[in-house]
Amino acid sequence: MAAGTGLAKQMRLTIETEREDDGRWLAEVMGLAGVMAYGESREDAIRRVRALALRVVAERMEQGEPSARTTTIRFTAR
């Protein structure tokens, strides 16, 4: 539960993937500017970008940004 509100806040993040001409996979988190990562496989790129997104959200929480006050983060890859 979010402190003081009695409600849990959720952040839903969508991951879009694309295969590059050189064979690498690129995964990007929509809604978090600049959060993208390459991987040897689609799964590798998704794993890397999820970790990066969590670090970005954690940093925003530490800085006290209102948009980062959340208790649940859900990822959807497409």
Biotite code that builds the C-alpha atoms (Angstrom):
import biotite.structure as struc

atoms = struc.array([
    struc.Atom([0.000, 0.000, 0.000], chain_id="A", res_id=1, res_name="MET", atom_name="CA", element="C"),
    struc.Atom([1.197, 3.490, -0.769], chain_id="A", res_id=2, res_name="ALA", atom_name="CA", element="C"),
    struc.Atom([1.943, 5.466, 2.377], chain_id="A", res_id=3, res_name="ALA", atom_name="CA", element="C"),
    struc.Atom([-0.939, 7.601, 3.515], chain_id="A", res_id=4, res_name="GLY", atom_name="CA", element="C"),
    struc.Atom([-3.314, 6.791, 0.659], chain_id="A", res_id=5, res_name="THR", atom_name="CA", element="C"),
    struc.Atom([-4.453, 3.276, 1.432], chain_id="A", res_id=6, res_name="GLY", atom_name="CA", element="C"),
    struc.Atom([-4.106, 2.451, -2.266], chain_id="A", res_id=7, res_name="LEU", atom_name="CA", element="C"),
    struc.Atom([-1.414, 0.486, -4.048], chain_id="A", res_id=8, res_name="ALA", atom_name="CA", element="C"),
    struc.Atom([0.018, 2.305, -7.059], chain_id="A", res_id=9, res_name="LYS", atom_name="CA", element="C"),
    struc.Atom([0.992, 0.383, -10.153], chain_id="A", res_id=10, res_name="GLN", atom_name="CA", element="C"),
    struc.Atom([3.356, 1.327, -12.931], chain_id="A", res_id=11, res_name="MET", atom_name="CA", element="C"),
    struc.Atom([2.755, -0.556, -16.174], chain_id="A", res_id=12, res_name="ARG", atom_name="CA", element="C"),
    struc.Atom([5.644, -0.443, -18.600], chain_id="A", res_id=13, res_name="LEU", atom_name="CA", element="C"),
    struc.Atom([5.560, -1.740, -22.143], chain_id="A", res_id=14, res_name="THR", atom_name="CA", element="C"),
    struc.Atom([8.702, -3.142, -23.736], chain_id="A", res_id=15, res_name="ILE", atom_name="CA", element="C"),
    struc.Atom([8.930, -3.015, -27.505], chain_id="A", res_id=16, res_name="GLU", atom_name="CA", element="C"),
    struc.Atom([11.496, -5.156, -29.289], chain_id="A", res_id=17, res_name="THR", atom_name="CA", element="C"),
    struc.Atom([13.039, -4.995, -32.716], chain_id="A", res_id=18, res_name="GLU", atom_name="CA", element="C"),
    struc.Atom([15.655, -7.050, -34.496], chain_id="A", res_id=19, res_name="ARG", atom_name="CA", element="C"),
    struc.Atom([18.452, -4.954, -35.981], chain_id="A", res_id=20, res_name="GLU", atom_name="CA", element="C"),
    struc.Atom([20.020, -5.612, -39.391], chain_id="A", res_id=21, res_name="ASP", atom_name="CA", element="C"),
    struc.Atom([23.160, -6.947, -37.696], chain_id="A", res_id=22, res_name="ASP", atom_name="CA", element="C"),
    struc.Atom([21.117, -9.609, -35.848], chain_id="A", res_id=23, res_name="GLY", atom_name="CA", element="C"),
    struc.Atom([21.131, -7.998, -32.405], chain_id="A", res_id=24, res_name="ARG", atom_name="CA", element="C"),
    struc.Atom([17.863, -7.350, -30.599], chain_id="A", res_id=25, res_name="TRP", atom_name="CA", element="C"),
    struc.Atom([16.909, -3.926, -29.259], chain_id="A", res_id=26, res_name="LEU", atom_name="CA", element="C"),
    struc.Atom([14.405, -3.594, -26.415], chain_id="A", res_id=27, res_name="ALA", atom_name="CA", element="C"),
    struc.Atom([12.952, -0.238, -25.389], chain_id="A", res_id=28, res_name="GLU", atom_name="CA", element="C"),
    struc.Atom([10.727, 0.663, -22.446], chain_id="A", res_id=29, res_name="VAL", atom_name="CA", element="C"),
    struc.Atom([7.982, 2.949, -23.648], chain_id="A", res_id=30, res_name="MET", atom_name="CA", element="C"),
    struc.Atom([7.271, 5.746, -21.200], chain_id="A", res_id=31, res_name="GLY", atom_name="CA", element="C"),
    struc.Atom([10.824, 5.919, -19.832], chain_id="A", res_id=32, res_name="LEU", atom_name="CA", element="C"),
    struc.Atom([12.803, 8.094, -22.235], chain_id="A", res_id=33, res_name="ALA", atom_name="CA", element="C"),
    struc.Atom([16.144, 6.634, -23.269], chain_id="A", res_id=34, res_name="GLY", atom_name="CA", element="C"),
    struc.Atom([15.654, 3.288, -21.517], chain_id="A", res_id=35, res_name="VAL", atom_name="CA", element="C"),
    struc.Atom([16.784, 0.770, -24.119], chain_id="A", res_id=36, res_name="MET", atom_name="CA", element="C"),
    struc.Atom([19.195, -2.128, -24.297], chain_id="A", res_id=37, res_name="ALA", atom_name="CA", element="C"),
    struc.Atom([20.681, -4.503, -26.843], chain_id="A", res_id=38, res_name="TYR", atom_name="CA", element="C"),
    struc.Atom([20.939, -8.264, -26.484], chain_id="A", res_id=39, res_name="GLY", atom_name="CA", element="C"),
    struc.Atom([22.102, -11.290, -28.446], chain_id="A", res_id=40, res_name="GLU", atom_name="CA", element="C"),
    struc.Atom([18.542, -12.666, -28.290], chain_id="A", res_id=41, res_name="SER", atom_name="CA", element="C"),
    struc.Atom([15.128, -11.105, -27.741], chain_id="A", res_id=42, res_name="ARG", atom_name="CA", element="C"),
    struc.Atom([15.007, -12.567, -24.231], chain_id="A", res_id=43, res_name="GLU", atom_name="CA", element="C"),
    struc.Atom([18.473, -11.183, -23.435], chain_id="A", res_id=44, res_name="ASP", atom_name="CA", element="C"),
    struc.Atom([17.486, -7.686, -24.597], chain_id="A", res_id=45, res_name="ALA", atom_name="CA", element="C"),
    struc.Atom([14.272, -7.826, -22.538], chain_id="A", res_id=46, res_name="ILE", atom_name="CA", element="C"),
    struc.Atom([16.164, -8.993, -19.443], chain_id="A", res_id=47, res_name="ARG", atom_name="CA", element="C"),
    struc.Atom([18.688, -6.183, -19.807], chain_id="A", res_id=48, res_name="ARG", atom_name="CA", element="C"),
    struc.Atom([16.114, -3.447, -20.400], chain_id="A", res_id=49, res_name="VAL", atom_name="CA", element="C"),
    struc.Atom([13.995, -4.582, -17.441], chain_id="A", res_id=50, res_name="ARG", atom_name="CA", element="C"),
    struc.Atom([17.023, -4.309, -15.162], chain_id="A", res_id=51, res_name="ALA", atom_name="CA", element="C"),
    struc.Atom([17.823, -0.860, -16.547], chain_id="A", res_id=52, res_name="LEU", atom_name="CA", element="C"),
    struc.Atom([14.207, 0.297, -16.112], chain_id="A", res_id=53, res_name="ALA", atom_name="CA", element="C"),
    struc.Atom([14.211, -0.842, -12.488], chain_id="A", res_id=54, res_name="LEU", atom_name="CA", element="C"),
    struc.Atom([17.424, 1.108, -11.861], chain_id="A", res_id=55, res_name="ARG", atom_name="CA", element="C"),
    struc.Atom([15.905, 4.235, -13.448], chain_id="A", res_id=56, res_name="VAL", atom_name="CA", element="C"),
    struc.Atom([12.708, 3.942, -11.382], chain_id="A", res_id=57, res_name="VAL", atom_name="CA", element="C"),
    struc.Atom([14.739, 3.326, -8.195], chain_id="A", res_id=58, res_name="ALA", atom_name="CA", element="C"),
    struc.Atom([16.819, 6.438, -8.872], chain_id="A", res_id=59, res_name="GLU", atom_name="CA", element="C"),
    struc.Atom([13.657, 8.495, -9.395], chain_id="A", res_id=60, res_name="ARG", atom_name="CA", element="C"),
    struc.Atom([12.219, 7.139, -6.148], chain_id="A", res_id=61, res_name="MET", atom_name="CA", element="C"),
    struc.Atom([15.405, 8.104, -4.295], chain_id="A", res_id=62, res_name="GLU", atom_name="CA", element="C"),
    struc.Atom([15.132, 11.614, -5.730], chain_id="A", res_id=63, res_name="GLN", atom_name="CA", element="C"),
    struc.Atom([11.522, 11.845, -4.533], chain_id="A", res_id=64, res_name="GLY", atom_name="CA", element="C"),
    struc.Atom([9.926, 12.264, -7.951], chain_id="A", res_id=65, res_name="GLU", atom_name="CA", element="C"),
    struc.Atom([6.127, 11.997, -7.598], chain_id="A", res_id=66, res_name="PRO", atom_name="CA", element="C"),
    struc.Atom([5.815, 9.908, -10.786], chain_id="A", res_id=67, res_name="SER", atom_name="CA", element="C"),
    struc.Atom([8.034, 7.232, -9.245], chain_id="A", res_id=68, res_name="ALA", atom_name="CA", element="C"),
    struc.Atom([5.936, 6.643, -6.125], chain_id="A", res_id=69, res_name="ARG", atom_name="CA", element="C"),
    struc.Atom([4.767, 3.158, -6.853], chain_id="A", res_id=70, res_name="THR", atom_name="CA", element="C"),
    struc.Atom([4.488, -0.181, -5.128], chain_id="A", res_id=71, res_name="THR", atom_name="CA", element="C"),
    struc.Atom([4.084, -2.488, -8.142], chain_id="A", res_id=72, res_name="THR", atom_name="CA", element="C"),
    struc.Atom([5.839, -2.501, -11.505], chain_id="A", res_id=73, res_name="ILE", atom_name="CA", element="C"),
    struc.Atom([4.535, -4.680, -14.337], chain_id="A", res_id=74, res_name="ARG", atom_name="CA", element="C"),
    struc.Atom([6.264, -5.281, -17.651], chain_id="A", res_id=75, res_name="PHE", atom_name="CA", element="C"),
    struc.Atom([4.604, -6.332, -20.889], chain_id="A", res_id=76, res_name="THR", atom_name="CA", element="C"),
    struc.Atom([6.826, -7.284, -23.826], chain_id="A", res_id=77, res_name="ALA", atom_name="CA", element="C"),
    struc.Atom([5.537, -7.142, -27.361], chain_id="A", res_id=78, res_name="ARG", atom_name="CA", element="C"),
])
